[in-house]
């Protein structure tokens, strides 16, 4: 049973913030499945990417100059969105990944990497999407949660 389907476009102003998406689980179940995807994965503009890298280098390696070939070692620049889950009983974990297509399962027996096993109970759950690293003007994400 699908209990949440959310599509959203995030803009640069939402970078480094937390987007809380609550949903109700109308009943308990054997497992909670979370499908999460986002696009674009990378910044395709080479010159813009190199400029972002240069600005970062000025902060973290002041006074060290690198040529474009050295900076290209850091390409491609990738967006990263972290997804965390809270059950009615509290925080159960997070997925801190670059992968643009993610599938997470939560159950009392076993949960996906980054999440503790827990019972899927009736009540208010919260998915938090955190655009941790944002290099493109926007990111679109799709989120679907189902109970088995």
PyMOL commands that set and color helices and strands:
alter all, ss='L'
color gray80, all
select helices_A, chain A and resi 12-14+46-60+68-74
alter helices_A, ss='H'
color red, helices_A
select strands_A, chain A and resi 2-11+18-25+32-39+80-87+90-97+101-106+123-133+138-147
alter strands_A, ss='S'
color yellow, strands_A
deselect
rebuild
show_as cartoon
